[in-house]
Amino acid sequence: MREFKRTDRVADQLQKELAVLIQREVKDPRLGMITVSGATVSRDLGYADIYVTLLGEQEPERIKENLQVLKRAAGFLRSQIAKRIKLRHVPELRFHYDESVVRGQHLSSLIDEAVSTDRARQADEEDDAGQGEETR
């Protein structure tokens, strides 16, 4: 029994290589601060779905623009990966925006808001209870 499937190892290596390549080799001024947050590879190694996040960017237009830049650079990136990773066939790269980070931040802020509201309510109830005893 193997602990890691080959597709997982290839995906992990792709993620690492692309993180470096996108920052150093893609010279497009429209490209923001991109983080490669994940990669999955199809079982036949034909396709690799690459998930990216944009630092500080949440505007749909900017996200779309960055994905277009990456899509245009996919062939170049693929050729660079072929030089760095020993694979008979380098998977075709498909880029996707990873919303999980943004969603996580949003949920975290909602939780913080709920906790502070709950604390304020508890403090009000304690004040009301304390005043109720004094008036008796």
Summary of the structure (lengths in Angstrom):
residues: 136
radius of gyration: 23.6
end to end distance: 74.1
largest distance: 85.2
contacts: 341
relative contact order: 0.14
helix: 59%
strand: 16%
